[in-house]
Amino acid sequence: MSVRKNSPASPKPTSRSRESSRSPSVTDLKDHSKAKRTLCRNILLYGSCKHSENGCAFRHDGPFIPSSENLEQYSVKKKLNAASASFQPVRALPVKAAGAAVFVPKSQEKSLFLSRERTPVALSPGSHAINPYNNASMLVNEPFHDDSGVYYTRQNQFKPTLYNLYNPQPSPMPTLLPYERTVNGLFIDDTTRERIERKSEASRQTISALPSIISSYTSLAPLNTKLYRYKEQIGFSSWTYKCTSSIDGNAYVLKRLQDCSINIDTSTVDKLKNVFHPNIVPFHSAFHTDTFHDSSLLLIYDFYPCTTTLGELYLNNSKNSVKLEENRKIPERELWNYFFQLTIALSYLHKSGFACNKLTPSRILVDQTERIRISGCADYELVVSNKPPLEERKKQDFVDLGVVIANLATGRTDMDMSSAARAIYSTYSREFYKAVLYFVSEVPEDKNLELFLQNHIESFFPIMSSPYVECEKMERKISDAFQHGRFFNILCKIMFIIDNNRASREYPIAREKEISLIYLLRDYLFHQIDEDECPVIDLYQVLNRLGKLDAGINQAIALISRDELDCVSVSYGELKAWLDNVYEMEINS
């Protein structure tokens, strides 16, 4: 039997089931009851079901999600439900319970539902928040952070010079015209500047653990490369320090001989002070002191920063050594250079009435320009009382000179002279071999340094001409920058006049014109613009104009104000006269 669609007695048709002519079984009734208890999937996915009114068999009363307005009201209703049973106390509260403390729950009950509306909450930093700018220990990227203060006495903080801040000189451009110059060509080159900076840095180093002042010398810093005490061949333990004189402010070498109470001959000290040679470290004074809690003899020499000894440079396997491989040898030209400098230094010492006394590679200082200096020439003369005759010591200097050159040529100090002579014979020229053999041989003939120089003059010619070439290079470098001091003087005058006349003052009319010219000159130097009104920054033009102003030439220039309403034609000579006049008036006012 068919049933009409709109009959109220019939069940509503669904999308999942069709009407059947047969009567519903027990299994169908169970499935229908189970579907009524299942939440419709459309409610979960889309929030609503379009078949809810057209016979959908599933449940459509979804979970109630309250809004933010009725959330609190809903919570109150849930807690205080009128349909719930009323509370009936078993018995009355005791009298002591009235004075009991108020109950505070450990945790507050959370709401079962979340509001869909988002309320912005201001985040406030907690009381334990870390401020990285106030906590110095958080600065882990600080390159000069010193954490040794926890274990040791804090020393003076020393920050090395940042040489990487100086940009290297660019390679010359191939299209550079003969009259064009780069900006770096106007100043001292980076290599010379860095060498001077390193020497200045070495002269300022100090260590606070040493005595602060000894006589008139302060700021001591050790120069010994070894950490243990060593004894010189004169018989006393010695230390070497760098110090600064409080009289002239120059840096000196302070050589300390421990437990040396020998009386100093003042006449010998005066003679040693007059020994001055380019290849000998000058000696200045000698005195005793008990600052180191003993009787020490202090010898003062000139200080040459950034130098090393020939032994450290060629014979020791240290970080400064450049001769580490056995097969590597020093060029012969370099050995002739050392040979020539040592020969003329010994010749000067012998003519002055002294001997070098035990010449070794550790006593010969060498710098970056291959210039050598013999150090410690006054030690043996002042400390050793029973000295051999001067002639014997001079002959020993000749042998020591040959041994030093042989050690440098072979790279070894433990080789006997016969083996060293064979190695030199197979490696270097015959003339160099004969020169070394002349000093190390035991021939009982009188060796003469002047005769030696005459016999090998051809090998010494390149060495003698090289200082003139280096001197010419240095003069060219200085000529590029020697006018910078005068330029700085002019700039200081201009800035003094401008800054001192910014306030409103009443000047004579003539002086007001001169001051206005100085303002126009400042704009002419540093306020140039092109046709597109863009600033023109040309360092070479500024230096060129300052040079013309310093020379006071008769070249006329046009000084134009910034608003282009005033224009003055004046020469550099007139500007220089007006600048000096106004500067004098500023000094006298």
C-alpha positions, 0 to 999 in steps of 0.5 A, a space after each residue: 500500500 502506498 502512502 502519500 508524501 504529505 500524510 502526517 501519519 507516515 514517516 518522513 522520507 530521508 535521503 538515505 532510505 527509501 519508502 518500502 511497501 513492506 512493514 518495518 522489521 525489528 532490525 530497522 527499528 533498532 537502526 532508526 533508534 541508533 541514528 536518532 542518537 548520532 549527531 549529524 555529520 553536517 552539524 560537525 562540518 558545516 554547523 547546520 544541515 539543510 535536510 534537518 526539516 526534510 527528514 534527516 534521521 540523525 540528531 541535530 541538537 548540537 553542542 551549545 557554544 555560548 557567546 562571551 556575553 552569556 558565558 558568565 550567566 551560563 556558568 552561574 546557571 550551571 552551578 545553581 540549577 533550580 532543578 537540583 536537589 536542595 542542600 540539607 545540612 546534617 546538623 548545625 555548624 559548631 561555634 568554633 567553625 565561625 572563627 575558622 579561616 576563609 577557604 582558598 582553593 588551590 586552583 580555580 575551576 576552568 570554564 568548559 567552553 571557550 569564547 570565540 572572541 579574541 581579547 588582546 592582552 598586554 604582555 608585561 615583562 616578568 620580574 625575572 626578565 633578563 635585560 641584555 643591555 644591563 647584564 655585562 656577562 651576556 655580552 659574549 660577542 665582545 672580542 676583548 672580554 677578559 674573564 681572567 679576573 676570577 682567578 688572577 689580579 686584574 691587569 690594565 685592559 689592553 685593546 690592540 689596534 684594529 688594523 683591519 679598519 684601515 682599507 687596503 690601497 686599491 690596485 692602480 687603474 689601467 685607465 688612470 691618466 698621467 695627471 690623475 691621482 687616487 685619494 690614497 696617493 695623497 697620504 702615506 701608504 698603508 704598509 708604512 703607516 701600519 709599521 709605524 702604528 705597530 711600533 707605537 703600539 709596542 712602545 705603550 705596552 705595560 704590565 702592572 705586576 712589575 714595579 711602577 717606577 724605578 728611578 726616573 723610569 716607569 711603565 715596565 714591560 718584559 721583553 724576554 721571549 723565554 719564561 725562564 731566567 737565563 744567564 748571560 756569558 758575563 755570569 749574572 742572571 738578567 732580565 730585559 724590560 721596556 720602560 719609559 723615561 719620565 724626563 723626556 718621555 722616550 722608551 728605553 730598554 732596561 737590562 737588569 743584572 741580578 745580584 750584581 754589586 760591582 762598582 761601576 767605573 764612571 769614566 768607562 760609562 762616559 766613554 760608552 755613552 759617546 759610542 754612536 753608530 747606526 748598527 750599534 744600540 746606544 748606551 745611556 746610563 748604569 746604576 744600582 737599585 734595590 727595587 727588586 729586593 736585591 742588589 741589581 745593576 740596571 743598564 739603559 739602552 735605546 729601545 727599538 720596537 718590533 725587532 727580533 734577533 737573528 737567532 730567533 729569526 733564522 736559527 730557532 724553530 719559533 713562531 717568528 722563525 722563517 727558516 724551518 726547512 732544512 733545504 731552505 737557505 738565506 739568499 746570498 745578497 742578504 748574507 752579504 748585507 749582514 756581513 757588511 753591516 757587522 763588519 763596519 760596526 766592529 770596525 767602529 767599535 775597535 777604533 773607539 777603544 772597545 770590543 764587541 766581546 762574545 758576538 752571538 746571533 742572539 745579540 744582533 737585532 734585525 728589523 723589517 728593513 733588514 737593518 741590524 744593530 749589535 746590542 749589549 756592548 756595554 755589559 762586558 765592559 762594565 761588569 767583567 773586571 778581569 778582562 783579557 787584553 783588548 787586542 785578544 778580544 778584537 781577534 776573538 771578534 773576528 772569529 765570532 763574526 765568521 761563526 755568526 755568518 756560518 751559522 746563518 748560512 748553514 742554519 745550524 749552530 751545532 756544526 763544526 767549522 770544517 763541516 760548515 765550510 764544506 756546506 757553504 762551498 757547495 751552496 754559495 759562491 766562491 767569493 762568499 766562501 773565501 770571505 767566511 773562511 778569512 774569519 773562521 780560519 786559525 791562520 796566525 795572521 793579523 786580520 784587518 777589517 779595512 783590508 777585508 772591505 777593500 778586497 770584497 768591495 764589489 760585493 758590497 756595492 749593491 748593499 751600499 747603494 740600497 739605503 739611498 734607494 730606500 731613503 728616496 722612497 721614504 722622501 717621496 712618501 713624506 713629500 706626499 703628506 708633509 703639507 697636511 700639517 699646514 692644511 690642518 692649521 688653515 682649517 683650524 683658523 677657519 673653524 675658530 673664526 666661524 664658531 666664535 662669530 656665530 653669536 650676535 656681536 657688533 663688529 666694525 663694518 670692515 671686519 664684518 666684510 672680512 668675516 663674511 668672506 671667510 664664510 664664503 671661503 668655507 662654502 667654496 671649499 666644502 659646499 660645491 654643487 654641480 648643475 643638478 644641485 647635487 653635492 660635489 665631494 672631491 678630496 683632491 680639489 679641497 687639498 689643492 685649494 688649501 695648498 693654493 691658499 697656503 701659498 697665497 698665489 694670485 689666482 682669482 676665484 669667484 666666491 658665491 653665497 649659497 642663495 646665489 645673491 652675493 658674488 665676490 671675485 678675490 685672489 688666494 693671496 688676498 684671502 690669506 691676508 684677510 684670514 691671518 688678519 681676522 685670526 689675529 683679531 680673534 686672538 687679541 680680542 
